[in-house]
Amino acid sequence: MSIGTGIVLFVIGAILTFALNFETGFINLDLVGYILMGAGVIVFVIGLVLMMRRRQSVTTVHSGIDPATGSGVTERRTSTTPDDVV
């Protein structure tokens, strides 16, 4: 979602900066376009970083007490990457 939002912001900013050639007295469209392009790049990069981040979950299962050691905690770790999620 954020990658697409970043691209949309960048495209709208580029249109305001390079495609429109009229002057308004109350707003500078070139400046607004550059600001939108910068925001689009930042949102795009943040989206990539969040997508590439590894996800890890820890599950602790209590399965009774072992008479030999007096301990009964089993710990399982699962690690997923964005490629694993369907």
KOLLUMDO-81042 format. One line per 5 residues: number of its first residue (from 1); their letters; for each residue y, z, x of N, C-alpha, C, O. Coordinates in steps of 0.001 Angstrom, whole numbers. Atoms other than C-alpha are relative to their C-alpha. Example, Ala and Ser with C-alpha at 12.3 -4.5 7.8 and 13.67 -1.06 7.14 Angstrom:
1> AS> -1190/0/890/-4500/7800/12300/1200/0/900/1181/665/1936 ~ -1190/-60/-820/-1060/7140/13670/1090/730/-770/2198/899/-261 .
***
This chain:
1> MSIGT> -1190/0/818/0/0/0/1256/0/863/2179/-776/616 ~ -1225/-86/-790/2522/949/2662/190/-1225/896/1320/-1584/1225 ~ -135/1211/-817/1757/-2121/4764/662/-1103/-835/1555/-1803/-357 ~ -601/998/891/2580/-4365/1813/1452/310/-325/2284/-592/-419 ~ -1380/-397/260/5710/-2374/1057/895/-321/1186/2024/-779/1010 .
6> GIVLF> -771/323/-1193/6875/-2780/4641/288/-1488/114/1392/-1891/481 ~ -192/1455/-56/6361/-6528/4496/1019/-445/-1044/1870/-1288/-760 ~ -944/369/1064/8243/-6780/1180/1421/382/389/2345/-411/210 ~ -1332/-415/-434/11184/-4766/2539/545/-923/1088/1720/-1289/1065 ~ -432/887/-1077/11314/-6946/5646/405/-1364/-539/1419/-1920/-118 .
11> VIGAI> -296/1332/554/11235/-10185/3631/1296/28/-806/2120/-879/-684 ~ -1244/-98/772/13962/-9025/1231/1202/132/939/2248/-474/704 ~ -1076/-138/-976/16087/-7963/4205/315/-1306/708/1480/-1624/945 ~ -224/1293/-653/15581/-11324/5907/696/-980/-941/1550/-1755/-512 ~ -662/885/964/16581/-13156/2735/1475/369/-121/2338/-508/-121 .
16> LTFAL> -1400/-419/103/19748/-11065/2408/798/-358/1246/1974/-709/1153 ~ -720/243/-1250/20633/-11578/6065/170/-1486/292/1271/-1926/622 ~ -23/1376/-496/19766/-15208/6738/124/-1073/-1084/596/-2172/-792 ~ 32/1058/1005/19453/-17058/3418/1228/-18/-904/1605/-1075/-1410 ~ -1159/-42/886/22461/-15895/1420/1279/-158/810/1473/521/1818 .
21> NFETG> -1233/286/-731/25848/-17243/2513/1235/187/-871/2089/-697/-933 ~ -1229/-261/732/28412/-15663/243/492/1407/324/-279/2298/682 ~ -663/-1249/-363/30865/-12846/792/261/837/-1246/631/308/-2294 ~ -386/-935/1045/31322/-9803/-1377/994/984/599/897/1319/1779 ~ -1043/-877/-509/34299/-7484/-1056/-434/1441/146/179/2196/901 .
26> FINLD> 357/-1415/12/32476/-4236/-1620/-1253/331/801/-1518/1509/1039 ~ 1222/-276/-756/29205/-4638/369/-239/-1124/1005/-7/-2298/713 ~ 339/970/-1035/28167/-6359/3578/-1497/-295/-109/-2324/536/267 ~ 1401/339/224/24926/-8171/2733/-789/-140/1294/-1988/137/1320 ~ 696/91/-1285/24101/-8828/6389/-456/1376/467/-1584/1531/934 .
31> LVGYI> 353/-1354/-420/24155/-5107/7154/-1123/569/-860/-2046/1195/-339 ~ 1055/-465/889/22048/-4285/4104/-1329/-679/351/-2381/-41/331 ~ 1210/720/-392/19564/-6965/5165/-601/534/1279/-1819/692/1371 ~ 517/-565/-1252/19279/-5583/8688/-588/1387/-221/-1604/1732/382 ~ 530/-1332/297/18784/-2073/7320/-1364/-114/-695/-2292/624/-366 .
36> LMGAG> 1277/181/684/16028/-3285/4991/-1079/-515/939/-2237/-109/839 ~ 992/483/-966/14331/-5182/7815/-468/1133/916/-1658/1235/1218 ~ 379/-1136/-836/14404/-2072/10004/-896/974/-752/-1882/1464/-202 ~ 834/-890/811/13010/72/7196/-1380/-611/-236/-2384/102/-239 ~ 1286/670/182/10292/-2516/6584/-889/106/1222/-2095/322/1100 .
41> VIVFV> 787/-127/-1237/9202/-2434/10222/-521/1430/142/-1680/1632/504 ~ 424/-1398/-125/9101/1384/10207/-1124/322/-988/-2107/962/-613 ~ 1034/-253/1004/7075/1529/6972/-1293/-722/379/-2377/-170/192 ~ 1177/752/-424/4698/-1153/8297/-735/720/1121/-1959/844/1073 ~ 618/-696/-1137/4067/739/11559/-647/1305/-460/-1756/1629/-36 .
46> IGLVL> 584/-1243/510/3524/4038/9723/-1284/-299/-784/-2262/441/-676 ~ 1202/396/737/1040/2278/7426/-1154/-341/917/-2297/21/638 ~ 1056/319/-960/-884/919/10404/-555/1250/660/-1768/1383/823 ~ 446/-1235/-653/-1003/4319/12097/-882/813/-943/-1926/1320/-532 ~ 804/-760/951/-2280/6016/8952/-1325/-677/-303/-2319/2/-562 .
51> MMRRR> 1238/708/267/-4877/3318/8408/-993/135/1166/-2203/190/948 ~ 864/-65/-1173/-6225/3570/11964/-469/1423/323/-1357/1615/1154 ~ 347/-1388/-275/-6449/7363/11909/-1436/292/-429/-1886/-155/-1484 ~ 1361/-378/346/-9954/8789/11970/21/1120/-1018/854/2023/-956 ~ 157/-1068/972/-11010/10904/9053/-1263/774/340/-2303/184/632 .
56> QSVTT> 1137/-832/-328/-13315/13827/9681/-89/1145/-998/922/1739/-1372 ~ 198/-1125/904/-14807/16397/7358/-1100/884/552/-2051/397/1163 ~ 986/-973/-454/-16763/19559/8148/-579/682/-1226/157/1187/-2073 ~ 684/-649/1097/-19361/20901/5734/-822/1146/558/-1646/940/1448 ~ 773/-1158/-424/-20744/24399/6209/-961/365/-1121/-549/571/-2263 .
61> VHSGI> 1034/-284/978/-24037/25127/4449/-674/1306/380/-1163/1450/1501 ~ 718/-1251/-209/-25458/28635/4118/-1394/-188/-576/-1552/-387/-1781 ~ 1356/292/460/-29219/28218/3943/-927/1196/152/-2122/1014/382 ~ 843/-1185/-130/-30484/31788/4105/52/542/1421/621/-80/2318 ~ -24/-659/-1317/-31000/34139/7029/-1320/-234/706/-2392/-30/136 .
66> DPATG> 1169/188/-852/-33398/33287/9837/-417/1373/540/387/2046/1184 ~ 395/-1333/-450/-35434/36412/10578/6/157/1526/203/1266/2022 ~ 69/-102/-1454/-35705/35600/14299/1382/220/617/1534/1021/1539 ~ -1332/-90/-602/-31996/35202/15012/986/769/-854/2034/1181/-356 ~ -916/-680/899/-30388/36851/12022/1149/-887/-452/2091/-397/-1075 .
71> SGVTE> -1062/931/356/-28232/33763/11509/-545/-1053/-939/-1709/-1444/-850 ~ 462/1010/935/-28396/31250/8745/1046/-1025/-353/1009/-1587/-1448 ~ -1075/937/292/-25361/29032/8976/-320/-1332/664/-585/-1394/1864 ~ 204/1346/-508/-25857/25317/9373/1309/-760/-171/1916/-711/-1241 ~ -1256/740/70/-22857/23126/10156/-272/-1475/227/-945/-1860/1184 .
76> RRTST> 129/1448/-134/-22724/19381/9619/1380/-607/119/2292/-227/-616 ~ -1270/707/-158/-19911/17135/10804/-224/-1472/-323/-1154/-2109/171 ~ 47/1433/303/-19314/13724/9348/1339/-598/386/2393/-12/138 ~ -1208/676/-433/-16821/11299/10764/-1/-1401/-561/-969/-2143/-391 ~ -96/1342/565/-15646/8185/8969/1246/-671/547/2259/-23/809 .
81> TPDDV> -1141/812/-384/-13351/5435/10061/329/-896/-1180/-492/-1044/-2085 ~ -344/873/1137/-11498/3065/7732/-983/-1148/-202/-1073/-1689/-1304 ~ 990/1061/147/-14213/472/8428/-1190/451/-831/-1844/-362/-1484 ~ 1141/-526/726/-16834/2789/6897/268/108/-1489/-671/53/-2283 ~ -347/-196/1397/-14972/3244/3612/-6/-1339/-710/608/-2300/-247 .
86> V> 99/1246/762/-15771/598/1018/809/101/-1250/857/-849/-2032 .
***
